[in-house]
Amino acid sequence: MARSYASLVAVFAVLLAAPLSASAARISCESRDYHRNYCPAGGNIASARLVVQQSRSACIQGRTWGYDNRGIWVTQGGSGEFDFRWSREPTPTPGPGRPIACESRNYQEAFCPVRPLIARAWLDEQRSPTTCIQGETWGFQGNGIWVNGGCSGVFAFQPQ
């Protein structure tokens, strides 16, 4: 009995230490001026959860935030970081990928993961008063967009 209990504890410890699957990601989404904001996440979302509330306004699933199969929405001043899982890996599409919102809060660096992998990216809509300059306050790597220095915008990308 003690041996099977020890085996069960060991398996549980391994599962806890395992990294998130490749189909999990995180996105930051904010309701500005209490307006509804939609943050696209690349499609095929199966589930989402609030990880870090960043607003003073309450974040209540179904009332001030929620998700559909394409992204996360927030309203009434809600703001936070959300973990989500894809129901299946997003399929690459020809032409530009779906736009993604990415924001540097308090001038800190933020990383916004995307799928499929990025071949090139560009700023589609600047949302911050701080100028977004590629290579200085924003850039991209294969699996996402990074921003810093107060840059906030919607970025479009060409999948690999």
FENRADA-V820208 format. One line per field, one symbol per residue. phi: phi as a letter, one per 20 degrees, with the letter a starting at -180 (. if undefined). psi: psi as a letter, one per 40 degrees, with the letter a starting at -180 (. if undefined). burial: 1 if it has 16 or more other ideal C-beta (glycine too) atoms within 10 Angstrom, else 0. A space follows every 50 residues. Layout:
BEGIN
phi=???
psi=???
burial=???
END
This chain:
BEGIN
phi=.fffffffffffffffefffffedbcbdbceelmefcddfconmfebbbf dceddfffdcgnddbabcfdrdccblnfbadcebcefbggefcfmffffc ebceelmefccdfccffeebbbfebeddfffecfnddbabcgdrddcbmn fbadddbdff
psi=ddddddddddddddddeiiiieeiiiihhhhhfeihhhhieeifhdiiih dhheidihhhhedeiaiaedaiiiifeihihhiiiidihihiiiaiihih hhhhhfeiiihhiiiaihdiiihdhheidhhhhhedeiaiideihiiafe hhihhiihi.
burial=00000000000000000000000011111110000010111111100101 00001010100001101000111111111111010100010000001111 11110000010101110100101000100101000011110001111111 1111111010
END
